[in-house]
Amino acid sequence: MALSIDVHVAPMRAFRGPTGPGFGDRPTWSPMSSTLIAGDRDAVLVDTLVTYDQVDALADWVEGFGKRVVAVLITHGHSDHWIGLARLRERFPDARGLATREVLAQARFEVADEGTRAYWQGIFPGEVPAEPVLPELLDADSFDLDGQPLRVVDIGQGDVDHSSIVHAPSIDAVVAGDVVYNQVHMMTADTDEAARAAWLASLDAIAALRPKTVVSGHKRVGAPDSPDTIEQSSQYLRDFSHIVATHDSVDGVVAAMLDRHGDRDNPRTLWHSARQVLARTAR
């Protein structure tokens, strides 16, 4: 039986934080996806969601497929992609959270770092676990699902370094985590020019797989999982790099980016990214 791929998307939602004066500068978490890849009997999830209500809705959706969830593959170490593991495993106790060595190292850092832990408790008070469950080490570069390989590729730079993607070659599908974005403003806050160049190389590597389906970690609800999102993400990064090099104010960067990419969800991410990148440039 051929593998199937289905995507659940949690819509944008507010979090606790300050509201800025600019257009769209409200504390809003971007829409997020979790992907179910299924065979005849077993299934694998790629990435969790964040808050208890999001994870509960995800679990309800997964149960509707009637599959045995055997693993949750984590694409990268940012907490929003794995912090839901504890809640999810209450519903699917046989599902092991799995991550590459580099992804696991980032996740461990986020658990150990007091500032990061306080951040998550502060923006989603009472909605995320105080003691998160970390994924385990995936000590191979592939995962067998009902006789079909899922390749876990250390792709490198996405919105964080040491990102991975999941490639299902039998169905020409890539679950790209936060390397590819789909109609959502891209989190470039932690990048410099070199990191964005490396990110572009990661996008080229995904394109070289010639996928027919590309699932983004952050995607607009209802947006098709089109391979066109690879080049769209590349163009966004090229535009951002050009604009931050030619503008010296946050307002100027945001206005110029919105002029080119104003149809994307969640401008808050753009405001945050512009502030962070320009602050580092000014040092």
N, C-alpha and C positions, 0 to 999 in steps of 0.2 A: 504494500500500500504506500502511495506517495505521501510525503509529509504535507501537512497543512500549516498555514500561518494565519493567525488572527491577532488583531491589535486592539487593546483597550486603552482609551485615553481619558485621563482625569482632567477636567476643564480647569481653566485659571481660577484661582481662589485667593482671597485676601490673606495676608499674614500681619502680625503685629509689628508695626514700624512707623517711622515718620513719613508724612506726605510732603513731597516737594512742590514748589510753585509751578513747575513746568508741565507741559502737556504730557499726560499719562504717567507722571512721576508719583504713582500711588503704590503702596506696598502690596504687590500682586505677585503670586508665584505663577510661573509659566505653566501652561498645560504640559502634562507628562504622559508618556506611554509605557505600557508593559506589554510584552509580546508573548503569545503562546504558540510554540511550535509543537505540533502533535503528530504522532504516528497512529498506528492502529489501536494501541492500548495505552502507551505512555506519552507524557508530554513534558516539555521543559518551558519554564518561564524565563524571559530575559528582562532583568531589572524589576525592582519593586516600586511601589509608590511611597508616599511620605507619611501622611497622617492616618490615624486609625480609621476614620470614615472612608478615606480613599482606598486603603488596603482591604477593608471589609467589602466594599463594592467590587473591587478587583477579584476577591475570593469568590463572591457570589457569581460573578461572570465566568470565572474559570470552572466552577462546579457544573455549570450548565453544559459543558462539553463532555462530561462523564469520563474524563481521562485521569490516569494516575500521574500526579505531578511528582517527578523523580528528582528534579533539580531546579534551582534558580541561578542562572548565570548572570553575573554582575559585570557590566561593561567597564566601569571605572570607579574610582574611589570616592567621589563626591557622595556625601551621605544621603542625598535625596534619592539615590538609585539603589540603596541597600538598607536604609534604616527601617524599612517596613518588614524586614525579614522576621523579626520576633513575632509580630502580629500574624504574618502570613503563615508561619509554621504552626501556629495554633490550629489552623484549618487544614494544613497539609504537612503533617509531622514527618512524612517520609521524604520531603523535599529538602535536599541539601543545598545551602547557599554555596556557590563555587566562584572563585575568582583567580585570575592569574597572580603570580607572585608580586608583580608591581602594583596591581590594583589592590591586592590585600594589604600591601605596605601603606598605601595612601589611606585606606579605610582604618587601619590600626592607628595611624597618626590622628585621624579625625576623632577617634574615640578617646585617645590619650590626651589630646590638646584641650585644656580647660576652656579656652576661648571659643573653640568650635562647639564644644558641648553646650556651653552657655548660650551660644547663638541659636542653636536649634530649640532649646528649651524656651528661649525668649521669644522667638517669632511664632512658635506653635505651642504655647503653654498647655500642658495636659493632653496634648494630641500626638506626641511621639514618645517612645520609651526613654526613660532616664538611663537605662542600662541596655544599650543596643546589642543585638546578636550579630557578631561578625560573620562574614562568609568564611568558608574553609578554602584551603589551597587546592586549586585545580592543577595537578601536576602533569598535565598532558596538554597538547595543543588541539585536541579534538574530543568530542563527546559523542558516543554512539547512542542514537535514538531509534529504537526498533529497526536496527540494521542499517540506518542511514547516518552518515557522519555530519556532525555540526562542528565546523572548524572555528576555534577561538583564536583570533588573530591579534597579536600585539601590534596594533596599528601605529602607536606612538602618540603624537600630539592631537588632542581635541581641545575642548575648553579646559582640559587639564592634561598634563603630560601622562605618559604610560596608560593611555586608554586602550581598550580592546574593542573588537567588533565580533559578532557572531555571523559566520557565513554558512548558509545551508546550500551547498552547491547543487543538490539534486532538484531544488526548486528555484534556483537562481535568485536567492534572497539574501539580503544583508540586513542585520539589525545593528544599527550604527551607533547606538548610544548618543553621546553628545559630540560626536564628530560631525554629523550632518544634522542640520536644523531644518524644519519644515514650516515655513510661514510664521515663525516665531523669532523675535530678536535674539541674536546669538550672544552668549556670555563670553565676552572678550576681556573681562576685567583683569584676569590674571596673566595676560599675554603682553609681550613686547613684539617688536618687528620680527625678531628671529623666531619666536614661538608661532607667530601667525604664518610665517613662511613654512615652518614645519607642519603646521596644520593644513596648509594648502597641499603639501606633499602627501599627507594622510588621505586627503580627499582624492587626489590623483590615484593613490593605491586602491581605494575603494572602486573608483571608476574603472580601473584596469580589470577588476573582477567581472565586469559587464553584467551587473545584476539587473534583473527586471523588476524587483521589488526592493525598496530601500526604506526601512523604518527608522525614523528619527526619534531620539530620546525625548525631545521637546517638539511637539507637532500640534498644529491647530486641530481642534476637534473636527472630524469629517474630511480633513485634507487627504488626498490620495497619496499612497506610499510610492511615489514615482522616483525613478532614478534621476529625473530632472533636478531634484533637490540637491544633488551633489554639486552641479555647476552653480546653482543658485546660492549655495553656501559659500562656494569659492568666490563668487562675485561680491558677496557681502563682505568677506574678509579683505578682499582687494580694496573695496571702497573704504572700509574702515581704516585701513592702513594709510591710504592716500589722505583721507580727511584729517586724521589725527596729526599727520605730518604737516598739514597746511592750515590748521586752525589752532588757536591757543586758548580757547575758552570752551567750557563744557557746553554752554548754550549753543555755540557755533558748531561744535561737533554733532550735537544731537539734531540741530536744525538741518544740517547738510545730509546726515544719514536718513532722517525722516523724509527729506525730499526725494531720496532714491529708494527707500525701503519703508515708506510710511504705512504700507498695507500689512505689515507683520504684527502679530500679537505681542502685547506686553512691552510697551516702551520703557517701563521701569528698568528692565535689564539693560537697555541702551544707556539710560541715564547713569546707572551704577557703573557700567563699563567705562563710559567717557570720564567720569570722575576719577576712577582708579588709574586708568592709563595716563591721563594728563597729570595727575599728582606725582606719579613716578617719573614722568618726563621732566617735570619741573625741578626735581631734586638735583 
